[in-house]
Amino acid sequence: MSFRSRSAAATVVAIAVIFGVYFWWSSAPGRTSGQVLGELILTIIVLTVVITAFEIVVAIVYRRRRGERMADERDALISAKSARNGYFALLAGVWYAPVMALTGAPSLAIANFTLGMIVVAEIVNFGSRVFYDLRGA
């Protein structure tokens, strides 16, 4: 598994766990918009710190084993396919936000749903990178 795949796998885990906790917190009854906004800011800060720590650990551990090859056409193709998959996931979900607005859903629910679709798109993007790299596409 290459450095890019290990990095993508660590990112998938971090995003899934940290945003999973955020959505669990924010879905609790009685939360105000201000509380949810504060939790979102905290979530982004924690995610940034955790991903940075993961990247440092992966870079140190992986660099000791062997040198990293330069990005080539295969990596560019994997990146393009992964971005496409993430975009499709985002596109499929975001079309539901106007439906939620038309049915009278609270604005906080619409915002969290849209954020959730962005999170799912990123998980699909990075997960696809790991899958394609392991598959050898």
Secondary structure, 3 states (H helix, E strand, C coil): CCHHHHHHHHHHHHHHHHHHHHHHHHCCCCCCHHHHHHHHHHHHHHHHHHHHHHHHHHHHHHHHHCCCCCCCHHHHHHHHHHHHHHHHHHHHHHCHHHHHHHCCCCHHHHHHHHHHHHHHHHHHHHHHHHHHHHHCC
